[in-house]
Amino acid sequence: MKMTETTSFTVSNSFKGVLPSLPYSAPLSPSFSLDLLKAKIDSVKDTPLDTWTDSYNDGLNMNALMQTAKVAAAIGYTGASSQLLSTVQTRLEDWLTATESKNAFLFS
């Protein structure tokens, strides 16, 4: 980058990747249904995590819950977002809590 003496400058950086989620654009789509989206969020938030899995698959499941929580928060569905975050927090606390007799759901 070449610079010169000035009072300000702008740096542009083109992003050619993929967005992790799309912005909330309900007003821009005539076929959008907030009720259907909430129903989908409810179906995800009410699905319990597996009682036995490995860290990789549990991580995938928790990521799905986190992405759903992000969508719920974006549309103002705070109850669902809080429930999803609580589910993930509880599972992560389980993974990160060691006890002498524990040999599953433990990062070591």
Stockholm file with secondary structure:
# STOCKHOLM 1.0

chainA/1-108         MKMTETTSFTVSNSFKGVLPSLPYSAPLSPSFSLDLLKAKIDSVKDTPLDTWTDSYNDGLNMNALMQTAKVAAAIGYTGASSQLLSTVQTRLEDWLTATESKNAFLFS
#=GR chainA/1-108 SS CCCCSCSCCCCCCCCCSCCSSCCCCGGGCTTCCHHHHHHHHHHHHTSCCCSSCCHHHHHHHHHHHHHHHHHHHHTTCHHHHHHHHHHHHHHHHHHTCCCTTCCSSCCC
#=GC SS_cons         CCCCSCSCCCCCCCCCSCCSSCCCCGGGCTTCCHHHHHHHHHHHHTSCCCSSCCHHHHHHHHHHHHHHHHHHHHTTCHHHHHHHHHHHHHHHHHHTCCCTTCCSSCCC
//
